[in-house]
Amino acid sequence: MNLAVLGAQWGDEGKGKIVDLLASQFDIVARYQGGHNAGHTVYVNGTKFILRLIPSGILHPGITCVIGNGVVVDPGALLTEVDELTSAGIDAASRIVISDKAHLILPYHRDLDLLSEARRGERKIGTTSRGIGPAYEDKIARRGIRAGDLADPQALEHGVRENVNARNRLVHETTMDWRVVLEELLVRGARIRPWVRDVSLMLSDAMRDGKSILFEGAQGTLLDIDHGTYPFVTSSNASIGGVCTGLGVGPRLIGRVLGVAKAYTTRVGEGPLPTELFGDMGTRLRESGNEYGAVTGRPRRCGWYDAVAIRYSTRINGLDALAVTKLDVLDGLDRIEICTAYRCGGETLTEFPSDIARLSQCEPVYESMPGWSTPTRGVTRFTDLPEAARQYVARLEEISGVPAAIISTGSDRDETIVREDVASHVRLQIQV
């Protein structure tokens, strides 16, 4: 059975580790949206890998890794990542497939990203300025350049020239030479072209042959362009619908859906975060959890677990189960708070507001639970967790409305609890 793994919060939930943990059970790992602004950090036997574009399954020999049409691909970033993996002894080049419909991020997109953010002033989004948004804008405006265009130098030249000239009309401080952009793209394209295929057809053929697919999402549901906290969102569909549009597979082929959520909440950039902690506790979570962006190094805003947001993600995505990560970060706390509802204008809300102005005014309604002093780091059996930690997980399941099939107790692949009884109950085929 196929499985989709996606973020249930505002991204940075630890999806990379979970995908890496499960990847060996699948033949193909397919990324369906986002760009190289989303870094998936994976630790294997103490070695740290940061994967920006290539699916996390690349660390397992023999697994084919697919980059779908819903992903925007920076050719330079992709080749750098391939070379880094090769230097680490991982054969990436022979196992990558890129959709011919995937749009490319080119140098002018980064300039336009910086210009757009500067013009927003106080309404800035907090982008990573890697050209993600402008590349998606070109896609929607039907002027984008796709991976399949690398096989047609004439069309490539026309598209690059027109887009660079458009960039020069907007950015007055400097002028970009389209010939330089084209030459660089042709050189990089020569390496990338062998990886380009019709991904929708490839996946269809693979499933017909009995092969299984793990669908990998980037960012998180609350950053989804349609269902997130707009306008403080990413430029793609990070929720479950992105699997269909970003890979060209039918919804009935997705199988089961696993949402990844931290045992607390974080967010990078601008936008509302109802449970955000500003004092010592926020700093404590940030430092203990090493809450700094894998790609940008930006500090993450931290807060208590938000069950209202998770219930929303459960509904949007049809989650079958959760993977709860970073439980060990809560070790040593006397009390732990869980947000069970919001209070807004004298009204108590149990559903996530669609109006961002209203969400910005919401205050969390907390339920307090006892913490634990016995370390959970590295624990691999649920029964070996401290009683208070087990009660905390049970309460998260109850108020979030979805069972926790996986619990991460550390950074490394092996520092994980897989609750096979829970997974079996929701028909998740997880055997680690």
Steps between C-alpha positions, in 0.01 A plus 500: 500500500622852421548758775509880509712672767435870551531778755206561732624834639697795356783289357827387660319213672766240428357351181846420368575264785161328472531453123854366545375265772226355280661520156654152505148351485429668165635480147462870419501822703333786313513867601192689383546874571724778632854601415846513653376732775383190687786312664440148630762410761581132543751341740629152421746347747589848621561640150291803408345539155301805386284422197343798324357363176583130486254279693622363831486144367827564315692383807373144443669302219280393211213741560396720207449863599254708298468880480149577380355772282372679812860569605692804373861401433808721523746321266805624690358399839404157366845428357670623816288260703579210267873576523486524881331160522748350256788632712340329802500168315131502405409417141241766424547565129380156388184506711348843432202567276368853429164578346524658157227736623696625804570873475853635535622773735746728320715793620241765417249333730723567801529869407123529463449324835718759677325785320153370586583458870655848520190657346272338755646704787316416821296233320806292416447124483841395629602300194838330467570713187598195297269581210230249593203738483596671172559159336147396596375839378656435159338157500154643558563784254595236238845640434702251704782280377462129571745214528371358174607820324864408560474275193398794277778766485298729273200513733738533794669802348170671427368445853818610676537812286139611554507436874835669560385804303187513715720481811714791374189717458416446867843503666661833419812475716670235284464346156512126441637353175270230368786340305692429823187350659439282194859376478501399866167324459619308192806375688297387799223371280740258331540320835133519593340388170558126553291514817197664333197279433121492493460437873124442494541220247802358684311481831195348331715230342678437830173451690367273225812288554426474872752756623422714805544877531564728795376853419712765674374851577701811585405784738170439684122517466477840668736639234286365214422769240127422518445362849777667701515832685488707181682721402773371735532173312717325243419505128389139458255244635675333794182319602374169361355645178852584388572130453251476214585828329873482571562147372210418271352215703134438580372555856401136549863400445635697797418231754552611862600843632749558783521849649820612672474732801742610769412443864486881512459763226741707291480744215754690286429842354199726534138414578288402799612235748237485777709301750825694450717537811706818530680453832742251648289200405503595132879533516525169685305315228699667224839415648411149618336417169769673289221693334691669223426458131697220331538708183484862622619474861212727603377453860157342522221645711396244763180429691300229670322224308197637314230233479262737320747528212558123495126428488481732201788318327334168576182617328674658200723202433292209625784392729505136600771541762762736640874478537578709810855631493740656751329362809842500667519882478236514774712294742553669835201736492284519812181586312403478134215694343272384219282743305154342478303802370529870418337796669411784266275798572331331793434186297666161541600339171577132456544525122790670321381839362524551124523878552862589574402829664290306747771239552745779581273610785457153646642411839567136588294314755744272679474172681791427732663161538786380721844472342761232556859493620609161366666549158312371196784551252578180311205303642373251241207338682187684605481310827847627594390863493434671836137469604445876464638490144264216410210696645605806303502306172165343584351845564639632171331210322172561678471873436653490152269223388768283342725223642879531528655207315858632517676697774844648442726518806814637337663613177637167378305251293516242780371734771140424422200320645283318244171394655418207274170432681381856428623486141323169442175641643491777239633267225838669477763251385794610717769252592834646602 
